[in-house]
């Protein structure tokens, strides 16, 4: 089932379709939609995951890096929001 992801990129709100067959998570989907290469980011995220004791460090790293890329307010859109 296709979902929608809403996000703000450089102060402009956008919505894209999202399917788990193509993307691991919504962050990868929005980066692909904006043409951002995540090769270095994913390598660094893997290092953070290996050295941290919990998932909070990985989540914080991801949020901070995507803010640095120019993203904010990345979220799945509920069906009620679409109507």
PyMOL commands that set and color helices and strands:
alter all, ss='L'
color gray80, all
select helices_A, chain A and resi 26-33+39-51+55-69+79-82
alter helices_A, ss='H'
color red, helices_A
select strands_A, chain A and resi 3-9+12-18+71-77
alter strands_A, ss='S'
color yellow, strands_A
deselect
rebuild
show_as cartoon
